[in-house]
Amino acid sequence: MTRVEFFKKLIRFGLLALLSLILLALGNRIESDKDCSKCPGNGICKGKTDCNNY
Protein backbone atom coordinates (compact mmCIF):
# COMPACT_ATOMS: atom_id res chain seq x y z
CA MET A 1 0.00 0.00 0.00
CA THR A 2 1.42 3.33 -1.01
CA ARG A 3 1.24 6.53 0.97
CA VAL A 4 -1.36 8.01 -1.40
CA GLU A 5 -3.62 4.96 -1.06
CA PHE A 6 -3.25 5.10 2.72
CA PHE A 7 -4.29 8.76 2.86
CA LYS A 8 -7.23 8.16 0.52
CA LYS A 9 -8.47 5.33 2.73
CA LEU A 10 -7.89 7.40 5.84
CA ILE A 11 -9.89 10.31 4.42
CA ARG A 12 -12.71 7.98 3.32
CA PHE A 13 -12.84 6.43 6.78
CA GLY A 14 -12.86 9.90 8.38
CA LEU A 15 -15.73 11.07 6.18
CA LEU A 16 -17.66 7.89 6.89
CA ALA A 17 -17.13 8.37 10.62
CA LEU A 18 -18.27 12.00 10.37
CA LEU A 19 -21.39 10.99 8.47
CA SER A 20 -22.13 8.32 11.06
CA LEU A 21 -21.81 10.84 13.88
CA ILE A 22 -24.16 13.23 12.09
CA LEU A 23 -26.69 10.46 11.58
CA LEU A 24 -26.49 9.45 15.23
CA ALA A 25 -26.88 13.05 16.39
CA LEU A 26 -29.85 13.80 14.14
CA GLY A 27 -31.42 10.35 14.08
CA ASN A 28 -33.60 10.93 17.11
CA ARG A 29 -35.08 14.08 15.53
CA ILE A 30 -36.40 12.23 12.49
CA GLU A 31 -40.03 11.27 12.78
CA SER A 32 -41.64 9.44 9.92
CA ASP A 33 -45.12 9.09 11.44
CA LYS A 34 -46.11 12.76 11.29
CA ASP A 35 -49.38 13.35 9.51
CA CYS A 36 -49.97 17.07 9.08
CA SER A 37 -52.49 16.69 6.28
CA LYS A 38 -55.32 17.90 8.55
CA CYS A 39 -53.38 20.98 9.68
CA PRO A 40 -54.13 24.24 7.88
CA GLY A 41 -51.68 24.62 5.02
CA ASN A 42 -50.05 21.25 5.82
CA GLY A 43 -47.95 23.03 8.45
CA ILE A 44 -45.47 21.87 11.04
CA CYS A 45 -47.06 19.72 13.71
CA LYS A 46 -45.53 18.11 16.79
CA GLY A 47 -47.85 15.16 16.67
CA LYS A 48 -51.08 13.90 15.23
CA THR A 49 -53.20 16.38 17.23
CA ASP A 50 -51.04 19.52 17.27
CA CYS A 51 -51.92 21.83 14.38
CA ASN A 52 -51.18 25.15 16.06
CA ASN A 53 -47.83 25.71 14.32
CA TYR A 54 -48.06 26.29 10.61
SULLIN-V73071 format. One record per residue. N is the residue number from 1. RES is the residue in one small letter. PHI is phi in whole degrees, 0 to 359 (999 if undefined). Layout:
N_RES_PHI / N_RES_PHI
This chain:
1_m_999 / 2_t_275 / 3_r_296 / 4_v_296 / 5_e_298 / 6_f_299 / 7_f_292 / 8_k_297 / 9_k_293 / 10_l_296 / 11_i_294 / 12_r_299 / 13_f_296 / 14_g_296 / 15_l_293 / 16_l_295 / 17_a_294 / 18_l_297 / 19_l_297 / 20_s_295 / 21_l_296 / 22_i_296 / 23_l_296 / 24_l_293 / 25_a_290 / 26_l_262 / 27_g_298 / 28_n_283 / 29_r_272 / 30_i_278 / 31_e_234 / 32_s_261 / 33_d_258 / 34_k_281 / 35_d_236 / 36_c_258 / 37_s_292 / 38_k_270 / 39_c_283 / 40_p_297 / 41_g_73 / 42_n_49 / 43_g_280 / 44_i_276 / 45_c_232 / 46_k_276 / 47_g_195 / 48_k_284 / 49_t_248 / 50_d_263 / 51_c_239 / 52_n_282 / 53_n_262 / 54_y_208
